[in-house]
Amino acid sequence: MRRVCFLLKVRQDRITEYRERHATVWPDMLRALSECGWHNYSLFLRDDGLLVGYLELKDGDFAAAQAAMAATEVNARWQKDMAPFFESLDGDRPDEAMKPLTEVFHLA
């Protein structure tokens, strides 16, 4: 099992709407995440817009899990819909901007 953590930045003026959108994630998006190997997936949002994402992968291959999601139709719709919520994407979709952080400590 591999644990993956990443950071993104939500625009200050979109934080409330971002929270609302994630209270009602599309059922087909939830299904696709599960089918593509994203387990125990959580998003944490600080009041200044810092977003911390965490997920676990049974096979440990984050690039493969991202590619599997990128191949789904629902992900294309979701990423297009969510892109305006983020800062500093530099032309990337939000899912392409997810760069795993290096784990330096874990207590099991």
C-alpha positions as CSV (number, residue, x, y, z in Angstrom):
1,M,0.0,0.0,0.0
2,R,1.4,3.4,-1.0
3,R,0.2,6.6,0.7
4,V,0.2,9.7,-1.5
5,C,-0.1,13.3,-0.4
6,F,-0.2,16.4,-2.6
7,L,-0.9,20.1,-2.3
8,L,-2.9,22.5,-4.4
9,K,-4.2,26.0,-3.8
10,V,-7.9,26.9,-4.1
11,R,-8.7,30.6,-5.0
12,Q,-9.8,32.6,-1.9
13,D,-13.0,33.7,-3.7
14,R,-14.0,30.2,-4.6
15,I,-13.4,28.4,-1.2
16,T,-17.1,28.3,-0.2
17,E,-18.2,26.9,-3.6
18,Y,-15.3,24.4,-3.6
19,R,-16.5,23.0,-0.3
20,E,-20.1,22.9,-1.6
21,R,-19.0,21.0,-4.8
22,H,-17.2,18.4,-2.7
23,A,-20.2,17.9,-0.5
24,T,-22.0,16.5,-3.6
25,V,-19.3,14.8,-5.8
26,W,-20.9,13.2,-8.8
27,P,-21.7,9.5,-8.2
28,D,-19.9,8.5,-11.5
29,M,-16.8,10.4,-10.4
30,L,-16.8,8.6,-7.1
31,R,-17.2,5.3,-8.9
32,A,-14.4,6.0,-11.3
33,L,-12.0,7.0,-8.5
34,S,-12.7,3.6,-6.8
35,E,-12.4,1.6,-10.0
36,C,-9.1,3.3,-10.8
37,G,-7.5,2.3,-7.5
38,W,-7.9,5.5,-5.5
39,H,-8.7,4.4,-1.9
40,N,-9.1,6.2,1.4
41,Y,-9.0,9.5,-0.6
42,S,-9.4,12.6,1.5
43,L,-9.1,16.4,0.8
44,F,-8.4,18.8,3.6
45,L,-8.9,22.6,3.0
46,R,-7.4,25.4,5.1
47,D,-9.1,28.7,5.3
48,D,-6.5,30.4,3.1
49,G,-7.1,27.9,0.3
50,L,-4.3,25.4,0.9
51,L,-5.6,22.1,-0.2
52,V,-4.0,18.9,1.1
53,G,-4.9,15.7,-0.7
54,Y,-4.3,12.2,0.6
55,L,-5.0,8.8,-0.9
56,E,-3.8,5.2,-0.7
57,L,-3.0,2.9,-3.7
58,K,-2.9,-0.8,-3.3
59,D,-0.5,-1.3,-6.2
60,G,1.5,1.8,-5.3
61,D,1.6,3.3,-8.8
62,F,0.3,6.9,-8.6
63,A,1.2,7.6,-12.2
64,A,-0.9,4.6,-13.3
65,A,-3.8,5.6,-11.1
66,Q,-3.7,9.2,-12.5
67,A,-3.5,7.7,-16.1
68,A,-6.5,5.5,-15.4
69,M,-8.5,8.4,-14.2
70,A,-7.4,10.6,-17.1
71,A,-8.8,8.0,-19.5
72,T,-12.3,8.3,-18.1
73,E,-14.9,10.6,-19.6
74,V,-16.2,11.7,-16.2
75,N,-12.7,12.9,-15.1
76,A,-12.4,15.1,-18.2
77,R,-15.7,16.8,-17.3
78,W,-14.8,17.1,-13.6
79,Q,-11.4,18.6,-14.3
80,K,-12.8,21.1,-16.7
81,D,-15.5,22.1,-14.2
82,M,-13.0,22.4,-11.3
83,A,-10.1,24.1,-13.0
84,P,-11.3,27.7,-12.3
85,F,-11.2,27.0,-8.6
86,F,-7.4,26.6,-8.5
87,E,-4.4,29.0,-8.5
88,S,-1.1,28.3,-10.2
89,L,-2.0,25.5,-12.5
90,D,0.2,26.9,-15.4
91,G,-2.1,25.4,-18.0
92,D,-2.3,22.0,-16.3
93,R,-5.6,20.4,-15.2
94,P,-6.0,20.1,-11.4
95,D,-5.3,16.4,-11.6
96,E,-2.1,17.0,-13.6
97,A,-0.9,19.4,-11.0
98,M,-1.0,16.8,-8.2
99,K,2.6,16.2,-7.5
100,P,3.2,13.7,-4.7
101,L,5.1,14.9,-1.6
102,T,8.0,12.9,-0.3
103,E,7.1,11.0,2.8
104,V,9.8,11.5,5.5
105,F,8.0,9.8,8.5
106,H,5.2,7.4,9.2
107,L,4.0,5.9,12.4
108,A,1.9,2.8,11.8
